Amino acid sequence: MMHKEFHIGKMILQNLNEKERNVAWLARKLSCNDANLGRQLANSKHIHCELLLRISNVLKKDFFVHYSEIVDLQ
């Protein structure tokens, strides 16, 4: 089985940058601690699905598609 590596936290940080937003802004929208969220995004290749859903909703972007792209149905 071939496995494509990606870092979802870095993808989220890149999206924030493209939208000229920062982690503090996202943390406020998610009602969570910005220092903890920033560390999690920078250091974690994977994020709990509930948090990823909340982030996707706030940023209006489907980050789950990156996981779908690596599914090998054979």
Secondary structure, 3 states (H helix, E strand, C coil): CCCCCCCHHHHHHHHHHHCCCCHHHHHHHHCCCHHHHHHHHHHCCCCCHHHHHHHHHHHCCCCCHHHHCCCCCC
